[in-house]
Amino acid sequence: MDLGLKGKVAMITGASKGLGRAMAKAFGEEGVKLSFCARGEADLKNTAAEFQKLGFEVQATPADVTNVAQMTKWMNDTVSRFGGVDILVNNAGGAKPGSLTELSEEAWRETFELNFFSAVRLARLAADQMQSRGGVIINISSIYGRESGGPLTYNSSKAAMISFTKMLAREMAAKNVRINSIAPGSIQYPGGSWERRFKENPAFEKDFIAHETPAGRLGRPEEVAYAVVMMASPRASWINGAILPVDGAQGRSLI
């Protein structure tokens, strides 16, 4: 099936490795022009070089999503090069672990800046570009934004992202801009947090997989990436304000 994405322009945050990299690759394979950013300049350059060898049209920008000036410049540079923006994927994220008494107010603010407010700011910038041509914004949340689990700061900020997605979708529906959220389960990839945890504690790996993953394994980045591409496609034109779990039935939420 032709997904109708060829020639579209996609902006993706945190795309130098892991989920973001897989998403960028999946979009590139559909003929989408890529503009992506990440803080790690070396990984970013390596990813861009690899994609260019595959024939993808790429703009890779070293930038911190919590830096308003850098995000504004990234958006302006993307529009200047490609003529506009059709797809925004807010993928960059992280967490500060700890209990309520252990976490400082600064730790809370840093997590929400990374996971939530960066997405709000980029959505505002992208919506300005998209209203005249239509567009799609996809927020990468988590199953631990739909139900309990994960670090306190992570769960709270990802839940906020899901709420933001629904409310913004209702606001922008009449303006031809769709907003959806993807909720991945636990995803394993080289250099990722799950790989590190499992190497540090093989017993934890065995226990976690036995009790938390019905499929007997963790997910792969490309399995999330294909869901993102599908959701961004005009073939999914009536999917709006939704949250799509991509978790191999790991999540326990009924809704």
C-alpha positions in Angstrom: 0.0 0.0 0.0 1.2 3.5 -0.9 1.0 5.4 2.4 0.9 8.8 0.6 4.0 10.1 2.4 6.5 10.6 -0.4 7.8 14.1 -0.6 6.4 15.0 2.9 8.7 16.7 5.4 9.2 15.2 8.9 10.9 16.7 11.9 11.9 14.2 14.6 13.5 14.9 17.9 16.1 12.6 19.6 16.7 10.8 16.3 20.4 9.9 16.5 19.8 6.5 18.0 17.1 4.1 19.4 13.5 4.8 18.7 14.1 8.2 17.0 16.6 6.8 14.6 14.3 3.9 13.7 11.5 6.3 13.1 13.6 8.5 10.9 14.8 5.5 8.9 11.2 4.2 8.4 10.1 7.7 7.2 13.1 7.9 4.9 12.1 4.5 3.3 8.7 6.0 2.5 10.4 8.9 0.6 9.9 11.5 3.4 12.4 14.4 3.7 14.0 14.2 7.1 15.0 17.0 9.5 16.1 15.6 12.9 17.9 16.8 15.9 19.7 15.3 18.9 22.1 16.5 21.6 24.8 14.0 20.7 26.6 15.5 17.7 28.8 12.5 17.0 25.9 10.0 16.8 23.8 12.5 14.9 26.5 12.9 12.2 26.9 9.1 11.9 23.2 8.6 11.5 22.9 11.4 8.9 25.8 9.9 6.9 24.2 6.5 7.0 20.9 7.8 5.8 22.4 9.9 3.0 24.1 6.7 1.7 20.6 5.2 1.6 19.5 8.1 -0.6 17.5 9.9 2.0 17.2 13.7 1.9 18.5 14.7 5.3 19.0 17.7 7.5 20.6 16.8 10.9 20.9 19.5 13.6 22.7 19.3 16.9 20.3 20.8 19.3 18.7 20.5 22.8 15.0 20.3 22.8 14.8 22.2 26.1 16.5 25.2 24.5 13.8 27.5 23.0 16.2 29.5 20.7 17.7 26.3 19.3 14.3 24.8 18.6 13.0 28.0 16.9 16.1 28.0 14.7 15.7 24.3 13.9 12.1 24.9 12.8 13.1 28.0 10.7 16.0 26.2 9.1 13.8 23.2 8.2 11.2 25.4 6.6 13.8 27.4 4.8 15.3 24.2 3.3 12.3 22.1 2.6 9.5 24.7 2.2 7.4 23.7 5.2 6.7 20.9 7.7 4.1 18.1 7.4 5.0 15.8 10.3 6.4 16.5 13.8 7.4 13.6 16.1 8.1 14.7 19.6 10.3 11.7 20.6 13.1 13.0 22.9 12.6 12.2 26.6 14.0 10.8 29.8 13.5 10.7 33.5 15.0 11.6 36.9 14.6 8.5 39.2 13.8 8.9 42.8 11.0 9.1 45.4 9.0 12.2 46.3 11.3 13.0 49.1 14.5 12.3 47.1 13.5 14.4 44.1 14.3 18.1 44.1 12.1 20.7 42.4 14.8 21.1 39.9 14.7 17.4 39.0 10.9 17.7 38.4 11.3 20.8 36.3 14.1 19.3 34.2 12.0 16.2 33.4 8.9 18.2 32.5 11.0 20.5 30.3 12.4 17.5 28.4 9.3 15.3 28.2 6.5 17.8 28.1 7.2 21.4 27.6 9.6 20.8 24.7 6.7 19.0 22.9 4.3 21.9 23.7 6.7 24.5 22.3 7.5 22.5 19.1 3.8 21.7 18.6 3.1 25.5 18.7 5.9 26.2 16.2 4.8 23.3 13.9 1.1 24.2 14.0 1.9 27.6 12.7 3.5 26.0 9.7 1.0 23.2 9.2 -2.3 25.1 9.2 -2.0 26.3 5.6 -1.0 22.8 4.3 -2.3 20.3 6.9 -0.1 18.2 9.1 0.4 15.6 11.8 2.0 15.9 15.2 2.9 12.6 17.0 3.8 12.7 20.7 5.8 9.7 21.9 4.4 8.9 25.4 4.6 5.5 27.1 2.5 2.8 28.5 3.7 4.3 31.8 1.7 7.4 31.0 -1.5 5.4 30.7 -1.0 3.4 33.9 1.3 3.2 36.9 4.9 2.2 36.4 8.3 3.7 35.8 9.9 6.6 37.7 7.6 9.1 39.3 8.8 12.0 37.2 8.6 9.9 34.0 5.1 8.6 34.6 3.7 12.1 35.5 5.2 13.9 32.5 4.1 11.2 30.1 0.6 11.3 31.4 0.6 15.0 30.9 1.7 14.5 27.3 -1.3 12.1 26.7 -3.7 14.7 28.1 -2.1 17.4 26.0 -2.5 15.3 22.9 -6.2 14.8 23.3 -7.0 18.4 24.1 -4.8 19.8 21.3 -6.3 17.4 18.8 -9.8 18.8 19.6 -8.5 22.3 19.2 -6.7 21.7 15.9 -9.1 19.3 14.2 -10.9 22.0 12.2 -7.6 23.4 11.2 -6.5 20.3 9.3 -3.8 19.3 11.8 -4.0 15.9 13.5 -2.4 15.1 16.9 -1.9 11.6 18.2 0.2 9.8 20.7 2.2 6.5 20.6 2.7 4.7 23.8 5.6 2.2 23.5 6.2 -0.5 26.0 9.7 -1.5 27.0 12.0 -1.4 24.0 15.4 -2.8 23.8 18.2 -1.7 21.5 22.0 -1.4 21.6 23.1 1.3 24.1 19.6 1.7 25.5 18.6 1.8 29.1 17.0 -1.7 29.1 20.2 -3.3 27.6 22.2 -1.6 30.4 19.9 -2.7 33.1 19.9 -6.3 31.9 23.6 -6.4 31.6 24.0 -5.1 35.2 21.5 -7.6 36.6 20.7 -10.7 34.5 18.4 -12.0 37.2 16.3 -8.9 36.8 16.1 -9.4 33.1 14.7 -12.9 33.5 12.2 -11.8 36.1 11.0 -8.8 34.2 10.5 -10.6 31.0 8.7 -13.5 32.8 6.3 -11.2 34.7 5.9 -8.1 32.5 6.1 -9.2 28.8 3.5 -11.7 27.6 5.4 -12.2 24.3 8.5 -13.3 26.2 10.7 -10.4 24.9 11.0 -6.7 24.8 10.0 -4.7 21.7 12.3 -3.5 18.9 12.6 0.1 17.8 11.4 -0.6 14.3 8.2 -2.1 15.6 7.4 1.3 17.2 8.7 3.2 14.1 6.2 1.4 11.7 3.3 2.4 14.0 4.5 6.1 13.9 4.7 6.0 10.1 1.2 4.5 9.8 -0.2 7.1 12.2 1.5 9.9 10.2 0.0 8.7 6.9 -3.0 10.4 5.3 -4.4 6.9 5.2 -5.0 7.4 8.9 -6.9 10.6 8.4 -9.7 9.8 10.8 -7.4 8.8 13.6 -7.1 11.9 15.8 -6.6 12.5 19.5 -5.8 8.8 19.9 -3.2 7.0 22.0 -1.9 3.9 20.4 -0.1 1.4 22.6 2.7 -0.4 20.9 3.7 -2.9 23.6 3.1 -6.5 22.7 0.3 -6.6 25.3 2.7 -5.5 28.1 0.4 -2.7 29.3 -2.5 -3.6 31.6 -4.7 -0.6 31.0 -8.2 -1.4 29.7 -8.6 1.9 27.9 
